[in-house]
Amino acid sequence: MGSTKQKTINALSWSFIDNVSNKLITFVIGIVIARMLTPAEYGLIGMTTMFFALSQIFIDSGFTDALIRKKEPTGIEYSSVFYFNIIVSILFYITFYLSAPLISDFFNEPQLILIVQVLSLNVIIHAFALVQRTILIKNVNFKLQTKISVISSLSAGLIGILLAYNGWGVWSLVWRSIFSSLAGVLLLWFWSKFRPTLQFSLLTIKEMFGFGSKLLGAWLINTIYNNVYYLIIGKFFSAKELGLYTRAEQFSALPSSNINGIIQKVSYPVLAELSDDKIKLKAAYKKLIKSTMFITFTVMLWMAAVAVPLIEVLLGDRWLESAQYLQLIVFAGMLYPLHSLNLNMLKVEGRSDLFLKLEVIKKIIAIPVIIIGIIFGIKTMLIGLIINSFIAYYLNSLYFGNSIDYPAKEQIIDLIPTFGIAMLMGLVLFTLNLIINLEPIIKLGLLTACGLVIVLSLSEIFKLNGYLEIKEVVVKKIKNYN
């Protein structure tokens, strides 16, 4: 258990640094660029999001998880997946290139033709490094991933800022995306030892697809659901509204996607090692959700409380309308890390069939939310998203909880103290925000300091397990550094 715990701590630490540094660089650079662009220009990129997200799911086809789950994949298995990824990516590139005029007509945005055709290059570029990235994840080598992410994000971001400053508009976002992908792939090839051999086994592909196909179906449904809102807002509202929504979601995604990404990458390979010992598996899982949700609840509810001064300080008045979207999106995304943990446990158990079944059920339940959004507007749709997020969590935990004797009720009881403290902090900050009349930057700093004092003081007083776990890791890291 000790070695597993140490491996988990090291993996979480480096994955946290990877996600935070990468997303923080992207976030900060995005703020700089957003101050030079308009919401409508961001909206144009948002219109393409769903199409490229879907292509990545098909290119991977669940093989990443299938390779991670295998104890010792062979060279021919890695090579077969590599060539499969390349072939499928080329097919998707051709499809997007030829379909660009149709996508442009759908949104009634002529600029999208060339934007889609150029951004489609990302599809092929990403495919060249999927196996290398999978090997790093399987080996829990997040230190190297961190180095690659930081270099590619920073260099691409600087290029994006330079282009935006020189009046390239939406194309500064396009070329920033292309260069980031290209830099990441080149660095992965430079530092990775894997090189594909001239071997391809159709039998290997069929074997892994038996497991991966269920995940493919699940991820496909999930990706459509997560990105259909871009499609709806872009089609039935405007590029400006989509731009405002996109920025609000990116603010919310900084903590939620970071934590979500860490949990997905780290928990699956680490917990997979404990799959034969239910007692250790449950113990490790309980520690993960307590520490994960301590950070998630605190950061997300802080963001909801200070949304107005946060947007005003970082983006300026032209983006202020996105603050209301941000406050709602935060509540909808607050439980995403819990979703990931529960679903990852199903993969650990080898239940990709149940994984798919759950995704189908949850997305059928979500269809009314989409219809409501088209009829009653974006804010009503986001309220529906919040409700659906809680239903989805219950379904995930209901199916998984029984397998390791950790049902939804017990999970919720474990998380109530953490949520209570974070919610109290959020309510206090929200009230102070309405009362205090100061310059936005001063108000934001004051509210943030107040929030930290409330959370840390109450966590110490009540000895929250999640807080104490994180504190232990931080103290050890500081001691090792000194």
Residue pairs with C-beta under 8 A, 6 or more apart in sequence:
1 280
1 283
4 270
4 273
4 274
4 280
4 284
5 284
7 140
7 270
8 266
8 270
8 284
8 288
9 473
9 476
10 140
11 140
11 142
11 266
11 269
11 270
12 262
12 266
12 473
13 473
13 477
14 142
14 143
14 145
14 146
15 142
15 145
15 261
15 262
15 265
15 266
16 258
16 262
17 142
17 146
18 142
18 145
18 146
18 149
19 257
19 258
19 259
19 261
19 262
20 258
21 146
21 149
21 150
21 153
22 146
22 149
22 150
22 153
23 253
23 254
23 257
23 258
24 254
25 150
25 153
25 154
25 157
26 153
26 157
27 250
27 254
28 157
29 153
29 157
29 158
29 160
29 161
29 176
30 250
31 314
31 315
32 161
32 164
33 160
33 161
33 164
33 172
33 173
33 176
34 42
34 247
34 315
34 319
35 315
35 316
36 164
36 165
36 172
37 164
37 169
37 170
37 172
37 173
38 240
38 243
38 318
39 239
39 240
39 241
39 242
39 243
39 244
39 247
39 318
39 319
39 322
40 238
40 239
40 240
40 243
41 169
41 170
41 173
41 239
41 243
42 173
42 242
42 243
42 246
42 247
43 234
43 238
43 239
43 240
43 241
43 242
43 243
43 246
44 109
44 111
44 112
44 115
44 170
44 239
45 115
45 170
45 173
45 174
45 177
45 246
46 230
46 233
46 234
46 242
46 243
46 245
46 246
47 103
47 107
47 109
47 112
47 230
47 231
47 234
47 239
47 242
48 103
48 112
48 115
48 116
48 119
49 227
49 230
50 223
50 224
50 227
50 228
50 230
50 231
51 96
51 103
51 116
52 96
52 119
52 120
52 122
52 123
53 223
53 226
53 227
54 220
54 223
54 224
54 227
55 89
55 92
55 96
55 123
56 123
56 126
57 216
57 219
57 220
57 223
58 88
58 92
58 216
58 220
59 85
59 88
59 89
59 92
59 123
59 126
59 127
59 130
60 85
60 130
60 216
60 219
61 84
61 88
61 209
61 212
61 213
61 216
62 208
62 209
62 211
62 212
62 213
62 214
62 215
62 216
62 219
62 352
63 81
63 84
63 85
63 130
63 134
63 208
63 209
63 212
64 130
64 133
64 134
64 137
65 211
65 212
65 215
65 268
65 347
65 352
66 208
66 209
66 211
66 212
66 215
67 73
67 77
67 78
67 81
67 131
67 134
67 138
67 208
68 134
68 137
68 138
68 268
68 269
68 272
69 211
69 272
69 347
69 350
70 77
70 208
73 138
75 197
75 199
76 197
76 199
76 200
76 201
76 204
77 201
77 204
77 208
78 131
78 135
78 194
78 196
79 196
79 197
79 198
79 199
79 200
80 199
80 200
80 201
80 202
80 204
80 205
81 130
81 131
81 134
81 204
81 205
81 208
82 130
82 131
82 196
83 196
83 200
84 205
85 127
85 128
85 130
85 131
86 124
86 127
86 128
88 127
89 123
89 124
89 126
89 127
90 124
92 120
92 123
93 120
93 121
93 123
93 124
96 116
96 117
96 120
96 123
97 116
97 117
97 120
99 116
100 112
100 113
100 114
100 116
100 117
100 120
101 113
103 112
103 113
103 116
104 110
104 111
104 112
104 113
104 116
106 235
107 234
107 235
107 239
109 239
111 170
115 170
115 171
115 174
118 174
118 178
119 174
119 177
119 178
121 178
121 181
122 177
122 178
122 181
125 178
125 181
125 182
125 185
126 181
126 185
128 185
128 189
129 184
129 185
129 188
129 189
131 194
131 196
132 188
132 189
132 192
132 194
133 145
133 188
135 192
135 194
136 142
136 144
136 145
136 192
137 145
137 265
137 269
138 269
140 266
140 269
140 270
142 265
142 266
144 191
147 187
147 191
148 184
148 187
148 188
148 191
149 184
151 183
151 187
152 180
152 181
152 183
152 184
152 187
153 180
155 179
155 180
155 183
156 176
156 177
156 179
156 180
156 183
157 176
157 180
159 175
159 176
159 179
160 172
160 173
160 175
160 176
161 172
163 171
163 172
163 175
163 176
164 172
168 175
211 350
211 352
212 352
213 352
214 352
214 353
214 355
214 356
215 347
215 352
215 355
215 356
217 356
217 359
217 360
218 352
218 355
218 356
218 358
218 359
219 359
221 356
221 359
221 360
221 363
222 359
222 363
224 363
225 362
225 363
225 366
228 370
229 245
229 370
229 373
229 381
230 242
230 245
230 246
232 370
232 373
232 374
232 381
233 241
233 242
233 245
233 378
234 242
236 374
237 378
241 378
244 319
244 321
244 322
244 325
245 322
245 325
245 378
247 315
247 319
247 322
248 322
248 323
248 325
248 326
248 329
249 325
249 329
251 303
251 310
251 311
251 322
251 326
252 300
252 303
252 326
252 329
252 330
252 333
253 333
255 295
255 296
255 299
255 300
255 303
256 296
256 300
256 333
256 334
256 336
256 337
257 336
259 292
259 295
259 296
259 336
259 337
260 336
260 337
260 340
263 288
263 292
263 337
263 340
263 341
263 344
264 340
264 344
267 288
267 340
267 341
267 344
268 344
268 347
268 348
270 284
271 281
271 284
271 285
271 344
271 345
271 348
272 347
272 348
274 280
274 281
274 284
275 281
275 348
275 349
278 404
278 405
281 348
281 404
282 404
282 405
282 406
285 341
285 345
285 404
285 406
286 406
286 414
287 465
287 469
288 341
289 338
289 341
289 411
289 414
289 415
290 414
290 415
290 418
290 464
290 465
290 466
290 469
291 465
291 466
291 469
291 470
292 337
292 338
292 341
292 466
293 337
293 338
293 415
293 418
293 419
293 466
294 418
294 459
294 464
294 466
294 467
294 470
295 466
295 470
296 334
296 337
297 334
297 415
297 418
297 419
297 421
297 422
297 423
298 421
298 422
298 425
298 451
298 455
300 330
300 331
300 333
300 334
300 422
301 330
301 334
301 422
301 423
301 425
301 426
302 422
302 425
302 426
302 429
302 448
302 451
303 310
303 326
303 330
304 326
304 327
304 330
304 331
304 426
304 430
305 425
305 426
305 427
305 429
305 430
305 433
305 447
305 451
306 429
306 433
306 444
306 447
306 448
306 451
307 323
307 324
307 326
307 327
307 330
308 320
308 323
308 433
309 433
309 440
309 441
309 443
309 444
309 447
310 323
310 326
310 444
311 319
311 320
311 322
311 323
311 326
312 320
312 323
312 440
313 440
313 441
313 444
315 322
324 379
325 378
325 379
325 382
328 379
328 382
328 383
328 385
328 386
329 382
329 385
331 386
331 389
332 382
332 385
332 386
332 388
332 389
333 389
334 389
335 389
335 390
335 392
335 393
336 389
338 393
338 396
338 397
338 411
339 389
339 392
339 393
339 396
342 393
342 396
342 397
342 400
342 401
343 355
343 358
343 396
343 400
345 400
345 403
345 404
346 352
346 354
346 355
346 358
346 399
346 400
347 355
349 400
349 403
354 399
358 395
358 396
358 399
361 395
362 388
362 391
362 392
362 395
365 388
365 391
365 392
366 388
368 384
369 381
369 384
369 385
369 387
369 388
370 381
372 380
372 381
372 384
373 380
373 381
373 384
393 408
394 408
397 407
397 408
397 411
398 407
398 408
401 407
401 408
401 410
401 411
414 465
417 462
417 464
418 464
418 466
418 467
421 454
421 455
421 458
421 459
421 462
421 464
422 455
424 454
424 458
425 451
425 454
425 455
426 451
428 450
428 451
428 454
429 447
429 450
429 451
432 446
432 447
432 450
433 443
433 447
436 443
436 446
436 447
438 446
456 467
459 467
460 467
